[in-house]
Amino acid sequence: MDRNEISGAIVDAAMKVHSALGPGLLESAYAACLRHELIKRGLKVTSEVPVPVFYDGIKLDAGYKLDLLVEDTVVVELKAIEALEPIHQAQIISYLKLTGKPIGLLINFHSLHLKDGIKRFVV
């Protein structure tokens, strides 16, 4: 699969999870269900992936973690909040820069229609 097919599969899986559960649950519930759905589809998924920060020539553990990393290519940041804010977009862009991954998906499961709660980022 190329990275566009991977991100398409993630969006499709997220839509399936959202259709089954609807908005209103905790982020952790959506993360577990989305991870399960992606694994069912044969994708390699890692969760809570540590993201180090490099500063002044040293690697620091600053406590950042990716919600999901799919096929070692797509960073998935999940939210279950009223509305996405610019800081959430800045967060995923920072994760992409820190990890060197090419694509990020910001998915807000609290959206009434999930298509309105998905943003794709490419660096």
N, C-alpha and C positions, 0 to 999 in steps of 0.2 A: 504494500500500500504506500502511496506517496502521501506527503503531509496534508494535502487538501482532502484526500479520501479519509485520512485519519480524523481530521477535524470534522468532516461531514458525518462520520460514524459517531463521533462524540455528541454532536448536536442531535442527531437522530435518537441516540440512547437517552439523552437528557429529556427530549420531548416525550419519550415513552414513560420515563420515570415521573415526569410532571403530570402527564395525563392520568397515571395511576394514582398518584398521591395528592395532586393539587397543591396549592400554596398553603403556607401556615405551619409547616413543621420546622424543626431545627435543622441547621445546615448539616450537622453530623448524620442525620437520617438520609438526606439527599446524597451525601457523599458515599455512604455505604451502599445505597441502592444503585447509584450510577456506577460505582466501581464494579459491583456484581454484574450489572448489565453489560459493561464493556468487556469484562472477562468472559461472559457467556458468548460474546461475539468474536472471541479469539484474540483480543487485544491484550498486550502486556501493559499492566497498570501498576504503578507504585503510588502509595499514598503517604502523606506526611513526610515528604522528601526534604531533608535539611538543606538550606541554602546558606552557604557561608558568605561573609562579606570580606572582601580584600581591601585593606586599608593600610597605607604606609608600608607596603611591601609584605604585610603579614595577613594570614588567613584567620578571621575571627568568627567564632560561633555567636551570632547575634540573636539566635532564637527564631529566625525565619524558617518557615516550612511551606512547601508547595502542597496544596490540597491533593492534587492528582498530577502525575506525569504519565502520559500515555505514549507508548512505543518510544520512549526516551526522546520524544520530539515535541509534543504538544503539552504546554503547561495549562492546567485547568484550575482556575480560581473560582470557588463556589461561594455564593452569598445567599442568605435568606433574610433579606432586609426590605424595608419599605421602598427605597429607591437607590439606584446606583449613583454615587457621587464622583466628582473628578478624582478624589483621592483613591478610589478603588481602581480607576484606570491607571493612575500613576503607580499603584502597587503592582499591577500585573506587568506593566512596562518595565519597572525595576526588576522584577523577577526574571523577565526575559533577558535583560542586560546582564544580570548577575550569573545566570545559568548558561547563557549563550544559545538558548533554544530559539528556534525560528518563529514559532506560532504560540499564541496564548488565547485562551477562551475565558472570558469572564461571564459567568452564568449566575443570574439571580433567580432562584426558584420561588421567590415571593411574588413574582409577577403573575398577574391574572392570566395573561397569554405569554407563554415562555418565549416565543419569538421576539417579544419586546424586551426581554431580559437577557439577551445574549449579545455579547460584543466580541468581535474577533480582532486580534492584534497581530501584526507581522512586523518583525524588526530585521 
